[in-house]
Amino acid sequence: MLSRLVLGPSKNVIANNIRNNLIYSNSIHNNNLILGHGGPKAHIDSYDNNQSTPFEFTKENYKKCQVELAKYPKGYKRGALMELLKIAQKQHGWLPLAAMHKVAKIIGCEDMEVYEVATFYTMYQREKIGKNLVSVCATTPCMIRGSTGIYESIKNHLNIDYGETTPDGLFTLQEVECLGACVNAPMIQINDDYYEDLTPETAVDVIKTIQRGDKPKVGPQHGLRKVAAPAGGKTSLFEKPKPPPLRTDGEL
């Protein structure tokens, strides 16, 4: 949050120095960066992602941006920043530099403030990714339940590692932290869908289904339960619970 910590007229100067020396630096590169853990720490110019690359919201998505902005009073439009980045990423497939600049312009904030958000949250993909983003949860509950085996099976089947994309552009693999489906561990997310209660074999079956051009069944993959219900059947609430008594005197 450097741009917010600097007071006085030097704020923009320092922000510009950071932008010029870090964000747009082509000399900073790390081949071991793992997509999904913040992405590259520095922007690296490419033919389809640089300061001159055009980006415009479609009319439909621009209206969506206005709907989000309308939720916040004057002076607090930055509250819509994350949602506008999400709309931009959904439209483009990933989040290029030009899209960040467009969001900053619409909201009326510094480019640096958008960079701060886009580089902090792993859901924003600042490099081109495949059509299907496969996110393997590696947090403790999934790890205990076998997420390493899930990762290995997908890695071997697609012949790619974290941060890599298949040659046909169909899949990108990334490691992420908790996706909030711990009771259904281990699990993966592919684009907007969750696939849970996986084994190495069923994880690959999900991938194969997509490769065939079909839509996999979302949710638990072992067929033993619905959503997050107990895998072995109910252990409580066998009868419909009685509602609390209601007052009859008309008083609240």
Accessible surface in RSA format (square Angstrom, percent):
REM  Atomic radii and reference values for relative SASA: ProtOr
REM  Chains: A
REM  Algorithm: Lee & Richards
REM  Probe-radius: 1.40
REM  Slices: 20
REM RES _ NUM      All-atoms   Total-Side   Main-Chain    Non-polar    All polar
REM                ABS   REL    ABS   REL    ABS   REL    ABS   REL    ABS   REL
RES MET A   1   123.56  64.0  88.40  58.5  35.16  83.7  88.16  75.0  35.40  46.9
RES LEU A   2   101.50  56.5  99.90  71.5   1.60   4.0  99.95  70.2   1.55   4.2
RES SER A   3     3.03   2.6   0.15   0.2   2.88   6.6   2.84   6.1   0.19   0.3
RES ARG A   4   113.40  47.6  90.28  46.0  23.12  55.1  43.70  59.7  69.70  42.2
RES LEU A   5   132.60  73.8 107.49  76.9  25.11  63.1 110.46  77.6  22.13  59.6
RES VAL A   6    30.78  20.3  23.61  21.4   7.16  17.3  27.28  23.7   3.49   9.5
RES LEU A   7   153.81  85.7 135.59  97.0  18.22  45.8 137.84  96.8  15.97  43.0
RES GLY A   8    50.73  62.6   0.00   N/A  50.73  62.6  30.64  84.1  20.10  45.0
RES PRO A   9   135.45  98.7 108.33  98.8  27.12  98.6 122.79 101.4  12.66  78.7
RES SER A  10    49.63  41.9  46.47  62.0   3.16   7.3  37.25  79.3  12.37  17.3
RES LYS A  11    62.16  30.3  61.44  37.7   0.73   1.7  23.93  21.5  38.23  40.7
RES ASN A  12    76.00  52.4  74.82  72.3   1.18   2.8  20.05  48.3  55.95  54.1
RES VAL A  13    89.88  59.1  87.69  79.4   2.19   5.3  89.61  77.9   0.27   0.7
RES ILE A  14    67.29  38.3  67.17  50.0   0.12   0.3  67.29  48.5   0.00   0.0
RES ALA A  15     2.49   2.3   1.60   2.5   0.88   2.0   1.97   2.8   0.52   1.4
RES ASN A  16    62.93  43.4  62.93  60.8   0.00   0.0  13.17  31.7  49.76  48.1
RES ASN A  17    73.15  50.4  72.56  70.1   0.60   1.4  14.12  34.0  59.03  57.1
RES ILE A  18    31.98  18.2  27.25  20.3   4.73  11.4  31.96  23.0   0.02   0.1
RES ARG A  19    31.92  13.4  31.92  16.3   0.00   0.0  13.56  18.5  18.36  11.1
RES ASN A  20    94.70  65.3  77.00  74.4  17.70  42.6  22.09  53.2  72.61  70.2
RES ASN A  21   107.18  73.9  89.84  86.8  17.33  41.7  30.08  72.4  77.10  74.5
RES LEU A  22    71.17  39.6  71.17  50.9   0.00   0.0  71.17  50.0   0.00   0.0
RES ILE A  23    15.84   9.0  15.84  11.8   0.00   0.0  15.84  11.4   0.00   0.0
RES TYR A  24    22.93  10.7  13.31   7.6   9.61  25.0  11.73   8.8  11.19  13.8
RES SER A  25    14.63  12.4   8.30  11.1   6.34  14.6   9.81  20.9   4.82   6.8
RES ASN A  26    94.34  65.1  70.68  68.3  23.66  57.0  30.62  73.7  63.72  61.6
RES SER A  27   105.49  89.1  66.11  88.2  39.38  90.7  56.81 121.0  48.68  68.2
RES ILE A  28    77.05  43.8  72.88  54.3   4.17  10.0  76.21  54.9   0.84   2.3
RES HIS A  29   119.41  65.3  85.55  59.5  33.86  86.6  72.99  75.2  46.42  54.0
RES ASN A  30    72.92  50.3  65.38  63.2   7.54  18.1  20.86  50.2  52.06  50.3
RES ASN A  31   130.82  90.2  95.67  92.5  35.15  84.6  32.46  78.1  98.36  95.1
RES ASN A  32   125.91  86.8 107.53 103.9  18.37  44.2  29.93  72.0  95.97  92.8
RES LEU A  33    56.98  31.7  38.94  27.9  18.04  45.3  40.28  28.3  16.69  44.9
RES ILE A  34    71.61  40.8  64.30  47.9   7.31  17.6  64.36  46.3   7.25  19.7
RES LEU A  35    16.83   9.4  13.31   9.5   3.51   8.8  14.47  10.2   2.35   6.3
RES GLY A  36     4.10   5.1   0.00   N/A   4.10   5.1   0.96   2.6   3.14   7.0
RES HIS A  37    77.99  42.6  61.32  42.6  16.67  42.6  42.63  43.9  35.36  41.1
RES GLY A  38    11.16  13.8   0.00   N/A  11.16  13.8   8.09  22.2   3.06   6.9
RES GLY A  39    10.79  13.3   0.00   N/A  10.79  13.3   7.12  19.5   3.67   8.2
RES PRO A  40    12.51   9.1  12.51  11.4   0.00   0.0  12.51  10.3   0.00   0.0
RES LYS A  41   131.59  64.2 121.07  74.3  10.52  25.0  93.45  84.1  38.14  40.6
RES ALA A  42     3.87   3.6   0.99   1.5   2.88   6.5   1.07   1.5   2.79   7.4
RES HIS A  43    15.32   8.4  11.84   8.2   3.48   8.9   5.77   5.9   9.55  11.1
RES ILE A  44    51.48  29.3  38.77  28.9  12.71  30.6  38.77  27.9  12.71  34.5
RES ASP A  45    50.38  35.3  34.16  34.0  16.22  38.4  12.64  29.7  37.74  37.6
RES SER A  46    49.90  42.2  36.46  48.7  13.45  31.0  43.57  92.8   6.33   8.9
RES TYR A  47   191.42  89.4 158.01  89.9  33.41  86.9 135.22 101.6  56.20  69.3
RES ASP A  48    36.77  25.8  32.34  32.2   4.43  10.5  22.53  53.0  14.23  14.2
RES ASN A  49     9.51   6.6   9.51   9.2   0.00   0.0   1.58   3.8   7.93   7.7
RES ASN A  50    31.95  22.0  31.90  30.8   0.05   0.1  10.91  26.3  21.04  20.3
RES GLN A  51   107.78  60.3  84.66  61.9  23.12  55.0  19.12  40.7  88.66  67.2
RES SER A  52   100.81  85.2  72.26  96.4  28.54  65.7  44.02  93.7  56.78  79.5
RES THR A  53    26.15  18.6  18.18  18.4   7.96  19.0  21.24  28.5   4.91   7.4
RES PRO A  54   117.90  85.9  96.06  87.6  21.84  79.4 105.86  87.4  12.04  74.8
RES PHE A  55    19.57   9.8   4.84   3.0  14.72  38.3  10.75   6.5   8.82  25.2
RES GLU A  56   120.83  69.4 106.74  80.8  14.09  33.5  55.06 106.5  65.77  53.7
RES PHE A  57    19.96  10.0   2.28   1.4  17.68  46.0   2.28   1.4  17.68  50.6
RES THR A  58    69.02  49.1  60.34  61.2   8.68  20.7  66.36  89.1   2.66   4.0
RES LYS A  59   180.40  88.0 170.78 104.8   9.63  22.9 117.47 105.7  62.93  67.0
RES GLU A  60   117.06  67.2 110.81  83.8   6.25  14.9  41.11  79.5  75.96  62.0
RES ASN A  61    20.04  13.8  20.04  19.4   0.00   0.0   0.00   0.0  20.04  19.4
RES TYR A  62   105.08  49.1 105.08  59.8   0.00   0.0  68.13  51.2  36.95  45.5
RES LYS A  63   144.54  70.5 142.45  87.4   2.09   5.0  86.30  77.7  58.24  62.0
RES LYS A  64    99.87  48.7  97.14  59.6   2.73   6.5  55.82  50.2  44.05  46.9
RES CYS A  65     0.00   0.0   0.00   0.0   0.00   0.0   0.00   0.0   0.00   0.0
RES GLN A  66    71.62  40.1  67.35  49.2   4.27  10.2  33.69  71.7  37.93  28.8
RES VAL A  67    91.20  60.0  85.95  77.8   5.25  12.6  89.82  78.0   1.38   3.7
RES GLU A  68    28.88  16.6  28.88  21.9   0.00   0.0   0.17   0.3  28.71  23.4
RES LEU A  69    16.25   9.0  16.25  11.6   0.00   0.0  16.25  11.4   0.00   0.0
RES ALA A  70    83.03  76.3  48.30  74.5  34.72  79.0  55.76  78.5  27.27  72.2
RES LYS A  71   133.41  65.1  97.25  59.7  36.15  86.1  70.13  63.1  63.28  67.4
RES TYR A  72    74.57  34.8  71.13  40.5   3.44   9.0  37.70  28.3  36.87  45.4
RES PRO A  73    88.80  64.7  75.50  68.8  13.29  48.3  88.00  72.7   0.79   4.9
RES LYS A  74   194.62  94.9 174.78 107.2  19.84  47.2 117.34 105.6  77.29  82.3
RES GLY A  75    61.03  75.3   0.00   N/A  61.03  75.3  38.86 106.6  22.17  49.7
RES TYR A  76   149.07  69.6 144.26  82.1   4.81  12.5  99.69  74.9  49.38  60.9
RES LYS A  77    64.45  31.4  62.94  38.6   1.51   3.6  43.63  39.3  20.82  22.2
RES ARG A  78   104.18  43.7  95.52  48.7   8.65  20.6  34.48  47.1  69.69  42.2
RES GLY A  79    43.32  53.4   0.00   N/A  43.32  53.4  24.65  67.6  18.68  41.8
RES ALA A  80     0.77   0.7   0.00   0.0   0.77   1.8   0.77   1.1   0.00   0.0
RES LEU A  81     6.66   3.7   6.66   4.8   0.00   0.0   6.66   4.7   0.00   0.0
RES MET A  82    68.56  35.5  67.03  44.4   1.53   3.6  38.91  33.1  29.65  39.3
RES GLU A  83    60.43  34.7  58.77  44.5   1.66   3.9  13.17  25.5  47.26  38.6
RES LEU A  84     0.00   0.0   0.00   0.0   0.00   0.0   0.00   0.0   0.00   0.0
RES LEU A  85     0.00   0.0   0.00   0.0   0.00   0.0   0.00   0.0   0.00   0.0
RES LYS A  86   119.30  58.2 118.08  72.5   1.22   2.9  68.36  61.5  50.94  54.3
RES ILE A  87    16.54   9.4  14.02  10.4   2.52   6.1  16.33  11.8   0.21   0.6
RES ALA A  88     0.00   0.0   0.00   0.0   0.00   0.0   0.00   0.0   0.00   0.0
RES GLN A  89    34.39  19.2  33.48  24.5   0.91   2.2   6.73  14.3  27.66  21.0
RES LYS A  90   144.80  70.6 119.88  73.6  24.91  59.3  98.45  88.6  46.35  49.4
RES GLN A  91    58.51  32.7  22.96  16.8  35.55  84.6  20.44  43.5  38.07  28.9
RES HIS A  92    72.10  39.4  50.75  35.3  21.35  54.6  37.56  38.7  34.55  40.2
RES GLY A  93    41.59  51.3   0.00   N/A  41.59  51.3  33.02  90.6   8.57  19.2
RES TRP A  94    15.82   6.3  15.82   7.7   0.00   0.0   9.76   5.2   6.06   9.8
RES LEU A  95     0.16   0.1   0.00   0.0   0.16   0.4   0.00   0.0   0.16   0.4
RES PRO A  96     1.02   0.7   1.02   0.9   0.00   0.0   1.02   0.8   0.00   0.0
RES LEU A  97     2.02   1.1   1.76   1.3   0.26   0.7   1.80   1.3   0.22   0.6
RES ALA A  98    10.88  10.0   6.37   9.8   4.51  10.3   7.82  11.0   3.06   8.1
RES ALA A  99     0.00   0.0   0.00   0.0   0.00   0.0   0.00   0.0   0.00   0.0
RES MET A 100     8.13   4.2   7.99   5.3   0.14   0.3   7.35   6.2   0.78   1.0
RES HIS A 101    42.39  23.2  38.68  26.9   3.71   9.5  25.66  26.4  16.73  19.5
RES LYS A 102    39.54  19.3  36.53  22.4   3.01   7.2  17.86  16.1  21.68  23.1
RES VAL A 103     0.00   0.0   0.00   0.0   0.00   0.0   0.00   0.0   0.00   0.0
RES ALA A 104     1.32   1.2   1.11   1.7   0.21   0.5   1.15   1.6   0.17   0.5
RES LYS A 105   162.30  79.2 137.68  84.5  24.62  58.6  94.95  85.5  67.35  71.7
RES ILE A 106    41.01  23.3  13.49  10.0  27.52  66.3  20.30  14.6  20.71  56.2
RES ILE A 107    15.91   9.1   0.62   0.5  15.28  36.8   1.01   0.7  14.90  40.4
RES GLY A 108    58.04  71.6   0.00   N/A  58.04  71.6  32.81  90.0  25.24  56.5
RES CYS A 109    18.14  13.7   0.00   0.0  18.14  42.6   5.21  13.2  12.93  13.9
RES GLU A 110    57.83  33.2  53.44  40.4   4.39  10.4  11.37  22.0  46.46  37.9
RES ASP A 111    39.12  27.4  36.48  36.3   2.64   6.2   2.20   5.2  36.92  36.8
RES MET A 112    10.47   5.4  10.47   6.9   0.00   0.0   0.04   0.0  10.43  13.8
RES GLU A 113     6.88   3.9   6.88   5.2   0.00   0.0   0.22   0.4   6.66   5.4
RES VAL A 114     0.00   0.0   0.00   0.0   0.00   0.0   0.00   0.0   0.00   0.0
RES TYR A 115     5.43   2.5   5.29   3.0   0.14   0.4   5.43   4.1   0.00   0.0
RES GLU A 116    22.87  13.1  12.46   9.4  10.41  24.8  17.82  34.5   5.06   4.1
RES VAL A 117    17.55  11.6  17.25  15.6   0.31   0.7  17.55  15.3   0.00   0.0
RES ALA A 118     1.06   1.0   0.00   0.0   1.06   2.4   0.00   0.0   1.06   2.8
RES THR A 119    42.27  30.1  33.79  34.3   8.47  20.2  18.97  25.5  23.30  35.2
RES PHE A 120   147.19  73.6 127.59  79.0  19.60  51.0 133.01  80.6  14.18  40.6
RES TYR A 121    83.39  38.9  80.20  45.6   3.20   8.3  44.75  33.6  38.64  47.6
RES THR A 122    55.49  39.5  48.31  49.0   7.18  17.1  26.47  35.6  29.02  43.9
RES MET A 123   101.86  52.8  87.98  58.2  13.89  33.1  59.92  50.9  41.94  55.6
RES TYR A 124    12.81   6.0   3.04   1.7   9.76  25.4   2.18   1.6  10.63  13.1
RES GLN A 125     4.12   2.3   3.63   2.7   0.49   1.2   1.64   3.5   2.49   1.9
RES ARG A 126    20.02   8.4  14.53   7.4   5.49  13.1   4.05   5.5  15.97   9.7
RES GLU A 127    78.90  45.3  76.96  58.2   1.94   4.6  26.55  51.4  52.35  42.7
RES LYS A 128   136.03  66.4 114.93  70.5  21.10  50.2  70.40  63.4  65.63  69.9
RES ILE A 129    30.48  17.3  13.46  10.0  17.02  41.0  15.13  10.9  15.35  41.7
RES GLY A 130     6.50   8.0   0.00   N/A   6.50   8.0   1.39   3.8   5.11  11.5
RES LYS A 131   160.60  78.3 135.13  82.9  25.47  60.6  90.71  81.6  69.89  74.4
RES ASN A 132    13.73   9.5  13.73  13.3   0.00   0.0   0.00   0.0  13.73  13.3
RES LEU A 133    24.02  13.4  23.50  16.8   0.52   1.3  23.50  16.5   0.52   1.4
RES VAL A 134     0.00   0.0   0.00   0.0   0.00   0.0   0.00   0.0   0.00   0.0
RES SER A 135     5.98   5.1   5.98   8.0   0.00   0.0   0.65   1.4   5.34   7.5
RES VAL A 136     1.10   0.7   1.10   1.0   0.00   0.0   1.10   1.0   0.00   0.0
RES CYS A 137     4.66   3.5   4.65   5.2   0.01   0.0   0.00   0.0   4.66   5.0
RES ALA A 138    28.44  26.1  16.27  25.1  12.17  27.7  16.27  22.9  12.17  32.2
RES THR A 139    34.88  24.8  31.81  32.3   3.07   7.3  34.88  46.9   0.00   0.0
RES THR A 140    74.78  53.2  72.42  73.4   2.35   5.6  40.43  54.3  34.34  51.9
RES PRO A 141    47.48  34.6  42.40  38.7   5.08  18.5  47.48  39.2   0.00   0.0
RES CYS A 142     3.40   2.6   3.22   3.6   0.18   0.4   0.05   0.1   3.35   3.6
RES MET A 143   105.36  54.6  94.59  62.6  10.77  25.6  57.33  48.7  48.03  63.6
RES ILE A 144   130.42  74.2  98.50  73.4  31.92  76.9 105.55  76.0  24.87  67.5
RES ARG A 145   156.78  65.8 134.09  68.4  22.69  54.0  38.71  52.9 118.07  71.6
RES GLY A 146    31.33  38.6   0.00   N/A  31.33  38.6  29.37  80.6   1.96   4.4
RES SER A 147     4.74   4.0   4.06   5.4   0.68   1.6   1.51   3.2   3.23   4.5
RES THR A 148    83.80  59.6  79.74  80.8   4.06   9.7  60.30  81.0  23.51  35.5
RES GLY A 149    27.43  33.8   0.00   N/A  27.43  33.8  22.85  62.7   4.57  10.2
RES ILE A 150     1.20   0.7   1.20   0.9   0.00   0.0   1.20   0.9   0.00   0.0
RES TYR A 151    35.41  16.5  35.41  20.1   0.00   0.0  23.76  17.9  11.66  14.4
RES GLU A 152    70.04  40.2  70.04  53.0   0.00   0.0  28.99  56.1  41.06  33.5
RES SER A 153    19.60  16.6  10.50  14.0   9.10  21.0  17.55  37.4   2.05   2.9
RES ILE A 154     0.00   0.0   0.00   0.0   0.00   0.0   0.00   0.0   0.00   0.0
RES LYS A 155    63.04  30.8  62.56  38.4   0.48   1.1  26.46  23.8  36.58  39.0
RES ASN A 156   106.31  73.3  81.00  78.3  25.32  61.0  30.71  73.9  75.60  73.1
RES HIS A 157    64.31  35.1  34.52  24.0  29.79  76.2  29.64  30.5  34.67  40.3
RES LEU A 158    14.53   8.1   2.45   1.8  12.08  30.4   6.52   4.6   8.02  21.6
RES ASN A 159   133.21  91.9 114.74 110.9  18.47  44.5  25.49  61.3 107.72 104.1
RES ILE A 160     9.65   5.5   5.61   4.2   4.04   9.7   9.25   6.7   0.40   1.1
RES ASP A 161    47.61  33.3  47.15  46.9   0.46   1.1  16.27  38.3  31.33  31.2
RES TYR A 162    36.63  17.1  24.21  13.8  12.42  32.3  19.76  14.9  16.87  20.8
RES GLY A 163    33.64  41.5   0.00   N/A  33.64  41.5   3.48   9.6  30.16  67.5
RES GLU A 164    86.00  49.4  81.78  61.9   4.22  10.0  31.69  61.3  54.31  44.3
RES THR A 165    54.88  39.0  32.73  33.2  22.15  52.8  25.32  34.0  29.56  44.7
RES THR A 166    12.05   8.6   8.72   8.8   3.32   7.9   8.72  11.7   3.32   5.0
RES PRO A 167   142.10 103.6  98.29  89.6  43.81 159.3 111.16  91.8  30.94 192.3
RES ASP A 168   106.99  74.9  67.56  67.2  39.43  93.2  49.27 116.0  57.71  57.6
RES GLY A 169    31.93  39.4   0.00   N/A  31.93  39.4  23.34  64.0   8.59  19.2
RES LEU A 170    43.24  24.1  42.81  30.6   0.43   1.1  43.24  30.4   0.00   0.0
RES PHE A 171     1.08   0.5   1.08   0.7   0.00   0.0   1.08   0.7   0.00   0.0
RES THR A 172     0.90   0.6   0.86   0.9   0.04   0.1   0.90   1.2   0.00   0.0
RES LEU A 173     0.00   0.0   0.00   0.0   0.00   0.0   0.00   0.0   0.00   0.0
RES GLN A 174     6.32   3.5   6.32   4.6   0.00   0.0   0.00   0.0   6.32   4.8
RES GLU A 175    35.69  20.5  35.69  27.0   0.00   0.0   0.65   1.3  35.05  28.6
RES VAL A 176     9.11   6.0   8.69   7.9   0.42   1.0   9.11   7.9   0.00   0.0
RES GLU A 177    94.18  54.1  86.97  65.8   7.21  17.2  59.91 115.9  34.26  28.0
RES CYS A 178    66.67  50.4  42.16  47.0  24.51  57.6  22.49  57.0  44.18  47.6
RES LEU A 179    39.09  21.8  25.07  17.9  14.02  35.3  30.43  21.4   8.66  23.3
RES GLY A 180    64.26  79.2   0.00   N/A  64.26  79.2  29.26  80.3  35.00  78.4
RES ALA A 181    11.69  10.7   4.55   7.0   7.14  16.2   9.70  13.7   1.99   5.3
RES CYS A 182    58.65  44.4  45.96  51.3  12.70  29.8  23.66  59.9  35.00  37.7
RES VAL A 183    93.27  61.4  70.49  63.8  22.77  54.9  80.29  69.8  12.98  35.2
RES ASN A 184     5.26   3.6   5.26   5.1   0.00   0.0   0.00   0.0   5.26   5.1
RES ALA A 185     2.70   2.5   0.96   1.5   1.74   4.0   0.96   1.3   1.74   4.6
RES PRO A 186     5.95   4.3   5.95   5.4   0.00   0.0   5.95   4.9   0.00   0.0
RES MET A 187     2.78   1.4   1.67   1.1   1.11   2.6   0.82   0.7   1.96   2.6
RES ILE A 188     0.00   0.0   0.00   0.0   0.00   0.0   0.00   0.0   0.00   0.0
RES GLN A 189    39.15  21.9  39.13  28.6   0.02   0.1   2.35   5.0  36.80  27.9
RES ILE A 190     5.39   3.1   3.53   2.6   1.85   4.5   3.53   2.5   1.85   5.0
RES ASN A 191    68.98  47.6  53.17  51.4  15.81  38.1  30.51  73.4  38.48  37.2
RES ASP A 192   101.95  71.4  78.38  78.0  23.57  55.7  32.05  75.4  69.89  69.7
RES ASP A 193    36.91  25.9  34.63  34.5   2.28   5.4   2.33   5.5  34.58  34.5
RES TYR A 194    69.91  32.6  65.58  37.3   4.33  11.3  46.22  34.7  23.70  29.2
RES TYR A 195     2.69   1.3   2.69   1.5   0.00   0.0   0.00   0.0   2.69   3.3
RES GLU A 196    17.32   9.9  17.32  13.1   0.00   0.0   0.07   0.1  17.25  14.1
RES ASP A 197     9.10   6.4   2.44   2.4   6.66  15.7   4.59  10.8   4.51   4.5
RES LEU A 198     7.73   4.3   0.00   0.0   7.73  19.4   0.00   0.0   7.73  20.8
RES THR A 199    60.06  42.7  58.21  59.0   1.84   4.4  57.65  77.4   2.41   3.6
RES PRO A 200    52.37  38.2  51.72  47.1   0.66   2.4  52.07  43.0   0.31   1.9
RES GLU A 201   119.43  68.6 112.72  85.3   6.71  16.0  67.85 131.2  51.57  42.1
RES THR A 202    34.63  24.6  34.31  34.8   0.32   0.8  34.31  46.1   0.32   0.5
RES ALA A 203     0.00   0.0   0.00   0.0   0.00   0.0   0.00   0.0   0.00   0.0
RES VAL A 204    21.26  14.0  21.26  19.2   0.00   0.0  21.26  18.5   0.00   0.0
RES ASP A 205    75.56  52.9  73.99  73.6   1.57   3.7  24.78  58.3  50.78  50.6
RES VAL A 206     3.80   2.5   2.32   2.1   1.48   3.6   3.72   3.2   0.08   0.2
RES ILE A 207     0.00   0.0   0.00   0.0   0.00   0.0   0.00   0.0   0.00   0.0
RES LYS A 208    88.57  43.2  88.21  54.1   0.36   0.9  36.22  32.6  52.35  55.8
RES THR A 209    22.69  16.1  22.69  23.0   0.00   0.0   8.87  11.9  13.82  20.9
RES ILE A 210    25.07  14.3  18.77  14.0   6.30  15.2  18.85  13.6   6.22  16.9
RES GLN A 211    83.45  46.7  53.96  39.4  29.49  70.2  19.45  41.4  64.00  48.5
RES ARG A 212   159.94  67.2 122.90  62.7  37.04  88.2  71.36  97.5  88.58  53.7
RES GLY A 213    67.85  83.7   0.00   N/A  67.85  83.7  34.12  93.6  33.73  75.5
RES ASP A 214    80.82  56.6  68.80  68.5  12.01  28.4  20.68  48.7  60.14  60.0
RES LYS A 215   143.34  69.9 115.52  70.9  27.82  66.2  92.64  83.4  50.69  54.0
RES PRO A 216    10.88   7.9   4.83   4.4   6.05  22.0   8.66   7.2   2.22  13.8
RES LYS A 217   132.64  64.7 115.88  71.1  16.76  39.9 112.29 101.1  20.35  21.7
RES VAL A 218    72.74  47.9  62.86  56.9   9.88  23.8  62.86  54.6   9.88  26.8
RES GLY A 219    13.19  16.3   0.00   N/A  13.19  16.3  12.65  34.7   0.54   1.2
RES PRO A 220    11.18   8.1  10.78   9.8   0.40   1.4  10.78   8.9   0.40   2.5
RES GLN A 221    37.54  21.0  16.79  12.3  20.75  49.4   0.94   2.0  36.60  27.8
RES HIS A 222    66.81  36.5  39.84  27.7  26.97  69.0  44.83  46.2  21.98  25.6
RES GLY A 223    66.05  81.5   0.00   N/A  66.05  81.5  33.53  92.0  32.52  72.8
RES LEU A 224   118.46  66.0  97.82  70.0  20.63  51.9 102.41  71.9  16.05  43.2
RES ARG A 225    43.51  18.3  18.80   9.6  24.71  58.8  13.10  17.9  30.41  18.4
RES LYS A 226   166.51  81.2 155.98  95.7  10.53  25.1 103.74  93.4  62.76  66.9
RES VAL A 227    98.75  65.0  95.60  86.5   3.15   7.6  96.57  83.9   2.18   5.9
RES ALA A 228    47.42  43.6  31.35  48.4  16.08  36.6  32.64  46.0  14.78  39.2
RES ALA A 229    45.65  42.0  36.26  56.0   9.39  21.4  43.11  60.7   2.53   6.7
RES PRO A 230    62.61  45.6  50.76  46.3  11.85  43.1  59.00  48.7   3.62  22.5
RES ALA A 231    48.12  44.2  33.30  51.4  14.81  33.7  33.49  47.2  14.62  38.7
RES GLY A 232    84.56 104.3   0.00   N/A  84.56 104.3  42.96 117.9  41.60  93.2
RES GLY A 233    36.39  44.9   0.00   N/A  36.39  44.9  33.23  91.2   3.17   7.1
RES LYS A 234   131.96  64.4 108.71  66.7  23.25  55.4  71.76  64.6  60.21  64.1
RES THR A 235   113.90  81.0  85.12  86.3  28.78  68.6  67.23  90.3  46.67  70.5
RES SER A 236    67.07  56.7  59.21  79.0   7.86  18.1  39.31  83.7  27.76  38.9
RES LEU A 237   126.84  70.6 110.85  79.3  15.98  40.2 116.17  81.6  10.66  28.7
RES PHE A 238   143.91  72.0 111.36  69.0  32.55  84.7 112.64  68.3  31.27  89.5
RES GLU A 239   147.11  84.5 133.24 100.8  13.87  33.0  54.21 104.9  92.90  75.9
RES LYS A 240   191.96  93.6 163.71 100.4  28.25  67.3 111.78 100.6  80.18  85.4
RES PRO A 241    93.89  68.4  75.63  68.9  18.26  66.4  86.35  71.3   7.54  46.8
RES LYS A 242   195.63  95.4 168.52 103.4  27.11  64.6 112.40 101.2  83.23  88.7
RES PRO A 243   112.40  81.9  92.57  84.4  19.84  72.1  99.34  82.0  13.06  81.2
RES PRO A 244   104.55  76.2  94.28  85.9  10.27  37.3 101.01  83.4   3.54  22.0
RES PRO A 245   133.01  96.9 104.25  95.0  28.76 104.6 115.58  95.4  17.43 108.3
RES LEU A 246   156.02  86.9 134.69  96.4  21.33  53.6 137.27  96.4  18.76  50.5
RES ARG A 247   153.53  64.5 121.47  61.9  32.07  76.3  64.77  88.5  88.76  53.8
RES THR A 248   140.00  99.6 100.74 102.1  39.25  93.6  75.67 101.6  64.33  97.2
RES ASP A 249    88.68  62.1  55.32  55.1  33.36  78.9  45.64 107.4  43.03  42.9
RES GLY A 250    73.74  90.9   0.00   N/A  73.74  90.9  43.66 119.8  30.08  67.4
RES GLU A 251   114.08  65.5 104.11  78.8   9.97  23.7  25.73  49.8  88.36  72.1
RES LEU A 252   207.07 115.3 155.44 111.2  51.63 129.8 178.94 125.7  28.14  75.7
END  Absolute sums over single chains surface
CHAIN  1 A    15258.1      12068.0       3190.1       9052.5       6205.6
END  Absolute sums over all chains
TOTAL         15258.1      12068.0       3190.1       9052.5       6205.6
